[in-house]
Amino acid sequence: MINTIDALRESVAALHAELTRYNLVAWTSGNVSARVPGENLMVIKPSGVSYDDITPASMVVCDLDGQLVEGDFAPSSDTAAHAYVYRHMPEVGGVVHTHSTYATAWAARGEAIPCVLTAQADEFGGEIPIGPFALIGGDDIGKGIVTTLTRHRSPAVLMRNHGVFTIGRDARAAVKAAVMCEDVARTVHISRQLGQPLAIAPADIDSLFDRYQNVYGQRPVPPQRS
Ligand SMILES: [Zn+2]
């Protein structure tokens, strides 16, 4: 288990660099976590640490009630939301949170992003939904994420007036969903400025989603370390 946690500290620390690379975060906002497979544990970003200072050693380990188990820093203030998702969605291995600009602009209006791009159908299987308004602390954010995502194929939810939470089978997949969510939010926003984007028929969304999830790309690669 020590080796697994060390490997996850490394990969979760490295994945935080993707949030800055794709311009999804400002200052210390945003966070990535990964479930420790087979354990009641997760690896998550520490609270308030600059992205330049994120290292594998600065990542913290918490239990799935959000309590600190191992680490020199306090866990991210969003830890309770990540923990709630892991407790209630056993298939989820990674969670990401950002306030990325375009996606959060949709969240500020409480408006779901309609499915008007084939890439969106591929990745999200339909609209990117809006979750409820919820204050930080307690389980309200986690509940809002789980309730919304269990009703949609989308791995991303726009929490109203707040920002994006994404899930994935591992942390890398959740980061990819966060990057693609912002890309879709931006393109649909820009499209809206010159007119009304055209909807894609539900049957075509289904077929795009099915092909992309099951056929497109390389066969899944087994995890690098166990
Ligand atoms: Zn937030």
py3Dmol code that shows the C-alpha trace and the ligand (Angstrom):
import py3Dmol

protein = """\
ATOM      1  CA  MET A   1       0.000   0.000   0.000  1.00  0.00           C
ATOM      2  CA  ILE A   2       2.942   2.341   0.727  1.00  0.00           C
ATOM      3  CA  ASN A   3       4.116   1.962  -2.887  1.00  0.00           C
ATOM      4  CA  THR A   4       0.620   2.665  -4.189  1.00  0.00           C
ATOM      5  CA  ILE A   5       0.334   5.806  -2.074  1.00  0.00           C
ATOM      6  CA  ASP A   6       3.801   6.984  -3.151  1.00  0.00           C
ATOM      7  CA  ALA A   7       2.885   6.428  -6.809  1.00  0.00           C
ATOM      8  CA  LEU A   8      -0.388   8.332  -6.328  1.00  0.00           C
ATOM      9  CA  ARG A   9       1.400  11.214  -4.552  1.00  0.00           C
ATOM     10  CA  GLU A  10       3.614  11.487  -7.624  1.00  0.00           C
ATOM     11  CA  SER A  11       0.865  11.271 -10.217  1.00  0.00           C
ATOM     12  CA  VAL A  12      -1.544  13.586  -8.353  1.00  0.00           C
ATOM     13  CA  ALA A  13       1.233  16.173  -7.860  1.00  0.00           C
ATOM     14  CA  ALA A  14       2.135  15.971 -11.579  1.00  0.00           C
ATOM     15  CA  LEU A  15      -1.511  16.264 -12.649  1.00  0.00           C
ATOM     16  CA  HIS A  16      -1.804  19.621 -10.855  1.00  0.00           C
ATOM     17  CA  ALA A  17       0.620  20.972 -13.477  1.00  0.00           C
ATOM     18  CA  GLU A  18      -2.024  20.215 -16.125  1.00  0.00           C
ATOM     19  CA  LEU A  19      -4.433  22.617 -14.374  1.00  0.00           C
ATOM     20  CA  THR A  20      -1.988  25.487 -14.795  1.00  0.00           C
ATOM     21  CA  ARG A  21      -0.867  24.355 -18.274  1.00  0.00           C
ATOM     22  CA  TYR A  22      -4.462  24.586 -19.508  1.00  0.00           C
ATOM     23  CA  ASN A  23      -5.174  27.803 -17.601  1.00  0.00           C
ATOM     24  CA  LEU A  24      -7.920  26.294 -15.475  1.00  0.00           C
ATOM     25  CA  VAL A  25      -6.897  27.839 -12.147  1.00  0.00           C
ATOM     26  CA  ALA A  26      -5.968  31.141 -10.500  1.00  0.00           C
ATOM     27  CA  TRP A  27      -3.722  31.515  -7.431  1.00  0.00           C
ATOM     28  CA  THR A  28      -4.147  28.363  -5.268  1.00  0.00           C
ATOM     29  CA  SER A  29      -7.700  27.482  -6.357  1.00  0.00           C
ATOM     30  CA  GLY A  30      -8.423  24.115  -7.909  1.00  0.00           C
ATOM     31  CA  ASN A  31      -7.509  20.625  -6.768  1.00  0.00           C
ATOM     32  CA  VAL A  32      -7.024  17.039  -7.909  1.00  0.00           C
ATOM     33  CA  SER A  33      -7.486  13.889  -5.833  1.00  0.00           C
ATOM     34  CA  ALA A  34      -7.150  10.153  -6.398  1.00  0.00           C
ATOM     35  CA  ARG A  35      -8.707   7.244  -4.564  1.00  0.00           C
ATOM     36  CA  VAL A  36      -6.234   4.741  -3.105  1.00  0.00           C
ATOM     37  CA  PRO A  37      -7.547   1.537  -4.717  1.00  0.00           C
ATOM     38  CA  GLY A  38      -8.969  -0.940  -2.236  1.00  0.00           C
ATOM     39  CA  GLU A  39      -8.494   1.403   0.726  1.00  0.00           C
ATOM     40  CA  ASN A  40     -10.708   3.932   2.479  1.00  0.00           C
ATOM     41  CA  LEU A  41      -8.167   6.592   1.531  1.00  0.00           C
ATOM     42  CA  MET A  42      -7.472   9.310  -0.997  1.00  0.00           C
ATOM     43  CA  VAL A  43      -4.510  11.465  -1.985  1.00  0.00           C
ATOM     44  CA  ILE A  44      -5.351  15.177  -2.376  1.00  0.00           C
ATOM     45  CA  LYS A  45      -3.741  18.593  -2.733  1.00  0.00           C
ATOM     46  CA  PRO A  46      -2.879  20.454   0.464  1.00  0.00           C
ATOM     47  CA  SER A  47      -4.768  23.668   1.220  1.00  0.00           C
ATOM     48  CA  GLY A  48      -3.330  27.000   0.113  1.00  0.00           C
ATOM     49  CA  VAL A  49      -0.043  25.733  -1.360  1.00  0.00           C
ATOM     50  CA  SER A  50       1.187  27.561  -4.473  1.00  0.00           C
ATOM     51  CA  TYR A  51       1.187  25.496  -7.676  1.00  0.00           C
ATOM     52  CA  ASP A  52       4.947  26.131  -7.955  1.00  0.00           C
ATOM     53  CA  ASP A  53       5.476  24.456  -4.579  1.00  0.00           C
ATOM     54  CA  ILE A  54       3.408  21.338  -5.215  1.00  0.00           C
ATOM     55  CA  THR A  55       5.541  18.199  -4.853  1.00  0.00           C
ATOM     56  CA  PRO A  56       4.716  14.529  -4.261  1.00  0.00           C
ATOM     57  CA  ALA A  57       5.775  15.009  -0.612  1.00  0.00           C
ATOM     58  CA  SER A  58       3.381  17.933  -0.093  1.00  0.00           C
ATOM     59  CA  MET A  59       0.335  15.883  -1.158  1.00  0.00           C
ATOM     60  CA  VAL A  60      -1.770  14.717   1.791  1.00  0.00           C
ATOM     61  CA  VAL A  61      -3.545  11.440   2.483  1.00  0.00           C
ATOM     62  CA  CYS A  62      -7.061  11.575   3.963  1.00  0.00           C
ATOM     63  CA  ASP A  63      -9.630   8.967   4.816  1.00  0.00           C
ATOM     64  CA  LEU A  64     -12.956   8.972   2.994  1.00  0.00           C
ATOM     65  CA  ASP A  65     -14.499  11.022   5.803  1.00  0.00           C
ATOM     66  CA  GLY A  66     -12.040  13.769   4.886  1.00  0.00           C
ATOM     67  CA  GLN A  67      -9.846  13.347   7.971  1.00  0.00           C
ATOM     68  CA  LEU A  68      -6.083  13.819   7.585  1.00  0.00           C
ATOM     69  CA  VAL A  69      -4.189  10.518   7.807  1.00  0.00           C
ATOM     70  CA  GLU A  70      -0.729  11.479   6.582  1.00  0.00           C
ATOM     71  CA  GLY A  71       0.902  14.726   5.491  1.00  0.00           C
ATOM     72  CA  ASP A  72       2.559  17.927   6.689  1.00  0.00           C
ATOM     73  CA  PHE A  73      -0.182  20.279   5.486  1.00  0.00           C
ATOM     74  CA  ALA A  74      -3.906  20.680   6.024  1.00  0.00           C
ATOM     75  CA  PRO A  75      -5.916  19.050   3.223  1.00  0.00           C
ATOM     76  CA  SER A  76      -7.681  21.126   0.557  1.00  0.00           C
ATOM     77  CA  SER A  77     -10.781  22.936   1.790  1.00  0.00           C
ATOM     78  CA  ASP A  78     -12.722  20.925  -0.832  1.00  0.00           C
ATOM     79  CA  THR A  79     -11.716  17.592   0.732  1.00  0.00           C
ATOM     80  CA  ALA A  80     -15.207  16.908   2.136  1.00  0.00           C
ATOM     81  CA  ALA A  81     -16.701  17.146  -1.367  1.00  0.00           C
ATOM     82  CA  HIS A  82     -14.104  14.779  -2.855  1.00  0.00           C
ATOM     83  CA  ALA A  83     -14.597  12.336   0.047  1.00  0.00           C
ATOM     84  CA  TYR A  84     -18.383  12.367  -0.392  1.00  0.00           C
ATOM     85  CA  VAL A  85     -18.005  11.496  -4.076  1.00  0.00           C
ATOM     86  CA  TYR A  86     -15.671   8.558  -3.304  1.00  0.00           C
ATOM     87  CA  ARG A  87     -18.029   7.265  -0.610  1.00  0.00           C
ATOM     88  CA  HIS A  88     -21.059   7.330  -2.898  1.00  0.00           C
ATOM     89  CA  MET A  89     -19.607   6.545  -6.342  1.00  0.00           C
ATOM     90  CA  PRO A  90     -17.440   3.422  -5.969  1.00  0.00           C
ATOM     91  CA  GLU A  91     -16.531   3.433  -9.676  1.00  0.00           C
ATOM     92  CA  VAL A  92     -14.857   6.852  -9.348  1.00  0.00           C
ATOM     93  CA  GLY A  93     -11.066   6.834  -8.904  1.00  0.00           C
ATOM     94  CA  GLY A  94     -10.320  10.540  -9.423  1.00  0.00           C
ATOM     95  CA  VAL A  95     -11.975  13.905  -8.734  1.00  0.00           C
ATOM     96  CA  VAL A  96     -11.009  17.386  -9.954  1.00  0.00           C
ATOM     97  CA  HIS A  97     -12.311  20.822  -8.993  1.00  0.00           C
ATOM     98  CA  THR A  98     -11.634  24.114 -10.798  1.00  0.00           C
ATOM     99  CA  HIS A  99     -13.159  27.557 -11.255  1.00  0.00           C
ATOM    100  CA  SER A 100     -12.120  27.578 -14.935  1.00  0.00           C
ATOM    101  CA  THR A 101     -13.385  30.780 -16.523  1.00  0.00           C
ATOM    102  CA  TYR A 102     -15.822  29.827 -19.260  1.00  0.00           C
ATOM    103  CA  ALA A 103     -17.325  26.826 -17.477  1.00  0.00           C
ATOM    104  CA  THR A 104     -17.779  28.898 -14.317  1.00  0.00           C
ATOM    105  CA  ALA A 105     -19.433  31.659 -16.351  1.00  0.00           C
ATOM    106  CA  TRP A 106     -22.111  29.077 -17.297  1.00  0.00           C
ATOM    107  CA  ALA A 107     -22.321  28.039 -13.633  1.00  0.00           C
ATOM    108  CA  ALA A 108     -22.820  31.669 -12.608  1.00  0.00           C
ATOM    109  CA  ARG A 109     -25.916  31.818 -14.837  1.00  0.00           C
ATOM    110  CA  GLY A 110     -27.090  28.405 -13.649  1.00  0.00           C
ATOM    111  CA  GLU A 111     -27.236  27.316 -17.271  1.00  0.00           C
ATOM    112  CA  ALA A 112     -26.311  23.806 -18.453  1.00  0.00           C
ATOM    113  CA  ILE A 113     -24.126  23.697 -21.582  1.00  0.00           C
ATOM    114  CA  PRO A 114     -26.323  22.265 -24.354  1.00  0.00           C
ATOM    115  CA  CYS A 115     -24.839  19.490 -26.471  1.00  0.00           C
ATOM    116  CA  VAL A 116     -24.013  21.276 -29.732  1.00  0.00           C
ATOM    117  CA  LEU A 117     -20.526  19.886 -30.522  1.00  0.00           C
ATOM    118  CA  THR A 118     -19.576  16.362 -31.577  1.00  0.00           C
ATOM    119  CA  ALA A 119     -16.584  16.497 -29.225  1.00  0.00           C
ATOM    120  CA  GLN A 120     -19.014  17.234 -26.398  1.00  0.00           C
ATOM    121  CA  ALA A 121     -21.212  14.281 -27.373  1.00  0.00           C
ATOM    122  CA  ASP A 122     -18.061  12.093 -27.422  1.00  0.00           C
ATOM    123  CA  GLU A 123     -16.799  13.134 -24.032  1.00  0.00           C
ATOM    124  CA  PHE A 124     -19.925  14.101 -22.066  1.00  0.00           C
ATOM    125  CA  GLY A 125     -22.712  12.158 -23.787  1.00  0.00           C
ATOM    126  CA  GLY A 126     -25.042  15.173 -23.715  1.00  0.00           C
ATOM    127  CA  GLU A 127     -25.351  18.465 -21.893  1.00  0.00           C
ATOM    128  CA  ILE A 128     -22.920  19.405 -19.158  1.00  0.00           C
ATOM    129  CA  PRO A 129     -25.398  19.739 -16.278  1.00  0.00           C
ATOM    130  CA  ILE A 130     -25.837  22.314 -13.538  1.00  0.00           C
ATOM    131  CA  GLY A 131     -25.680  21.233  -9.910  1.00  0.00           C
ATOM    132  CA  PRO A 132     -27.354  23.046  -7.013  1.00  0.00           C
ATOM    133  CA  PHE A 133     -26.057  26.064  -5.107  1.00  0.00           C
ATOM    134  CA  ALA A 134     -24.216  24.756  -2.041  1.00  0.00           C
ATOM    135  CA  LEU A 135     -22.038  26.311   0.644  1.00  0.00           C
ATOM    136  CA  ILE A 136     -18.601  24.872   1.398  1.00  0.00           C
ATOM    137  CA  GLY A 137     -18.253  22.783   4.562  1.00  0.00           C
ATOM    138  CA  GLY A 138     -20.378  19.734   5.280  1.00  0.00           C
ATOM    139  CA  ASP A 139     -21.706  17.400   2.629  1.00  0.00           C
ATOM    140  CA  ASP A 140     -23.861  19.766   0.568  1.00  0.00           C
ATOM    141  CA  ILE A 141     -21.400  20.170  -2.315  1.00  0.00           C
ATOM    142  CA  GLY A 142     -20.693  16.425  -2.443  1.00  0.00           C
ATOM    143  CA  LYS A 143     -24.417  15.624  -2.387  1.00  0.00           C
ATOM    144  CA  GLY A 144     -25.051  18.082  -5.212  1.00  0.00           C
ATOM    145  CA  ILE A 145     -22.277  16.553  -7.330  1.00  0.00           C
ATOM    146  CA  VAL A 146     -23.406  12.957  -6.794  1.00  0.00           C
ATOM    147  CA  THR A 147     -27.115  13.668  -7.272  1.00  0.00           C
ATOM    148  CA  THR A 148     -26.478  15.531 -10.514  1.00  0.00           C
ATOM    149  CA  LEU A 149     -23.902  13.176 -12.033  1.00  0.00           C
ATOM    150  CA  THR A 150     -25.885  10.021 -11.316  1.00  0.00           C
ATOM    151  CA  ARG A 151     -28.632  11.448 -13.557  1.00  0.00           C
ATOM    152  CA  HIS A 152     -26.271  12.253 -16.457  1.00  0.00           C
ATOM    153  CA  ARG A 153     -23.590  10.567 -18.541  1.00  0.00           C
ATOM    154  CA  SER A 154     -21.423  13.663 -18.155  1.00  0.00           C
ATOM    155  CA  PRO A 155     -18.307  13.286 -15.984  1.00  0.00           C
ATOM    156  CA  ALA A 156     -18.507  17.061 -15.314  1.00  0.00           C
ATOM    157  CA  VAL A 157     -20.996  19.119 -13.307  1.00  0.00           C
ATOM    158  CA  LEU A 158     -21.200  22.909 -13.106  1.00  0.00           C
ATOM    159  CA  MET A 159     -22.034  23.695  -9.499  1.00  0.00           C
ATOM    160  CA  ARG A 160     -24.226  26.809  -9.566  1.00  0.00           C
ATOM    161  CA  ASN A 161     -22.430  30.100  -8.782  1.00  0.00           C
ATOM    162  CA  HIS A 162     -19.276  28.108  -8.023  1.00  0.00           C
ATOM    163  CA  GLY A 163     -17.353  26.051 -10.572  1.00  0.00           C
ATOM    164  CA  VAL A 164     -16.598  22.673 -12.081  1.00  0.00           C
ATOM    165  CA  PHE A 165     -16.301  19.250 -10.464  1.00  0.00           C
ATOM    166  CA  THR A 166     -15.267  16.320 -12.658  1.00  0.00           C
ATOM    167  CA  ILE A 167     -14.927  12.600 -12.026  1.00  0.00           C
ATOM    168  CA  GLY A 168     -13.039   9.812 -13.776  1.00  0.00           C
ATOM    169  CA  ARG A 169     -12.001   6.198 -13.401  1.00  0.00           C
ATOM    170  CA  ASP A 170      -8.685   7.687 -12.261  1.00  0.00           C
ATOM    171  CA  ALA A 171      -7.327  11.174 -11.548  1.00  0.00           C
ATOM    172  CA  ARG A 172      -5.952  11.581 -15.085  1.00  0.00           C
ATOM    173  CA  ALA A 173      -9.395  10.931 -16.615  1.00  0.00           C
ATOM    174  CA  ALA A 174     -10.941  13.482 -14.246  1.00  0.00           C
ATOM    175  CA  VAL A 175      -8.298  16.060 -15.272  1.00  0.00           C
ATOM    176  CA  LYS A 176      -9.024  15.351 -18.945  1.00  0.00           C
ATOM    177  CA  ALA A 177     -12.740  15.938 -18.281  1.00  0.00           C
ATOM    178  CA  ALA A 178     -11.905  19.279 -16.603  1.00  0.00           C
ATOM    179  CA  VAL A 179      -9.807  20.358 -19.597  1.00  0.00           C
ATOM    180  CA  MET A 180     -12.458  19.275 -22.117  1.00  0.00           C
ATOM    181  CA  CYS A 181     -15.249  20.891 -20.063  1.00  0.00           C
ATOM    182  CA  GLU A 182     -13.532  24.276 -20.240  1.00  0.00           C
ATOM    183  CA  ASP A 183     -12.851  23.816 -23.974  1.00  0.00           C
ATOM    184  CA  VAL A 184     -16.523  23.044 -24.667  1.00  0.00           C
ATOM    185  CA  ALA A 185     -17.727  25.881 -22.404  1.00  0.00           C
ATOM    186  CA  ARG A 186     -15.528  28.348 -24.283  1.00  0.00           C
ATOM    187  CA  THR A 187     -16.511  27.230 -27.782  1.00  0.00           C
ATOM    188  CA  VAL A 188     -20.239  27.169 -27.046  1.00  0.00           C
ATOM    189  CA  HIS A 189     -19.986  30.571 -25.332  1.00  0.00           C
ATOM    190  CA  ILE A 190     -18.275  32.042 -28.406  1.00  0.00           C
ATOM    191  CA  SER A 191     -20.781  30.390 -30.737  1.00  0.00           C
ATOM    192  CA  ARG A 192     -23.628  31.972 -28.744  1.00  0.00           C
ATOM    193  CA  GLN A 193     -22.225  35.427 -29.340  1.00  0.00           C
ATOM    194  CA  LEU A 194     -23.057  35.284 -33.062  1.00  0.00           C
ATOM    195  CA  GLY A 195     -26.252  33.256 -32.975  1.00  0.00           C
ATOM    196  CA  GLN A 196     -27.975  30.172 -31.669  1.00  0.00           C
ATOM    197  CA  PRO A 197     -25.845  26.988 -31.728  1.00  0.00           C
ATOM    198  CA  LEU A 198     -27.609  24.056 -33.410  1.00  0.00           C
ATOM    199  CA  ALA A 199     -28.656  21.094 -31.272  1.00  0.00           C
ATOM    200  CA  ILE A 200     -27.454  17.584 -32.153  1.00  0.00           C
ATOM    201  CA  ALA A 201     -30.220  14.963 -32.368  1.00  0.00           C
ATOM    202  CA  PRO A 202     -30.298  12.681 -29.293  1.00  0.00           C
ATOM    203  CA  ALA A 203     -29.803   9.543 -31.438  1.00  0.00           C
ATOM    204  CA  ASP A 204     -26.670  11.070 -32.966  1.00  0.00           C
ATOM    205  CA  ILE A 205     -25.390  12.039 -29.489  1.00  0.00           C
ATOM    206  CA  ASP A 206     -25.914   8.412 -28.404  1.00  0.00           C
ATOM    207  CA  SER A 207     -24.029   7.048 -31.367  1.00  0.00           C
ATOM    208  CA  LEU A 208     -21.140   9.525 -31.004  1.00  0.00           C
ATOM    209  CA  PHE A 209     -20.860   8.789 -27.274  1.00  0.00           C
ATOM    210  CA  ASP A 210     -20.968   5.038 -27.792  1.00  0.00           C
ATOM    211  CA  ARG A 211     -18.333   5.071 -30.530  1.00  0.00           C
ATOM    212  CA  TYR A 212     -15.979   7.339 -28.612  1.00  0.00           C
ATOM    213  CA  GLN A 213     -16.290   5.513 -25.300  1.00  0.00           C
ATOM    214  CA  ASN A 214     -16.027   2.021 -26.767  1.00  0.00           C
ATOM    215  CA  VAL A 215     -14.181   2.111 -30.077  1.00  0.00           C
ATOM    216  CA  TYR A 216     -12.106   5.263 -30.514  1.00  0.00           C
ATOM    217  CA  GLY A 217      -8.442   5.483 -29.541  1.00  0.00           C
ATOM    218  CA  GLN A 218      -6.011   3.003 -28.103  1.00  0.00           C
ATOM    219  CA  ARG A 219      -7.119   0.021 -26.096  1.00  0.00           C
ATOM    220  CA  PRO A 220      -6.990   0.833 -22.388  1.00  0.00           C
ATOM    221  CA  VAL A 221      -3.457   0.580 -21.027  1.00  0.00           C
ATOM    222  CA  PRO A 222      -3.119  -1.225 -17.704  1.00  0.00           C
ATOM    223  CA  PRO A 223      -2.056   0.956 -14.763  1.00  0.00           C
ATOM    224  CA  GLN A 224       1.707   1.569 -14.705  1.00  0.00           C
ATOM    225  CA  ARG A 225       2.091   0.453 -11.116  1.00  0.00           C
ATOM    226  CA  SER A 226      -0.101  -1.475  -8.795  1.00  0.00           C
TER     227      SER A 226
END
"""
ligand_1 = """\
1
ZN
Zn -14.328 26.000 -5.488
"""
view = py3Dmol.view(width=600, height=400)
view.addModel(protein, "pdb")
view.setStyle({"model": 0}, {"cartoon": {"style": "trace"}})
view.addModel(ligand_1, "xyz")
view.setStyle({"model": 1}, {"stick": {}})
view.zoomTo()
view.show()
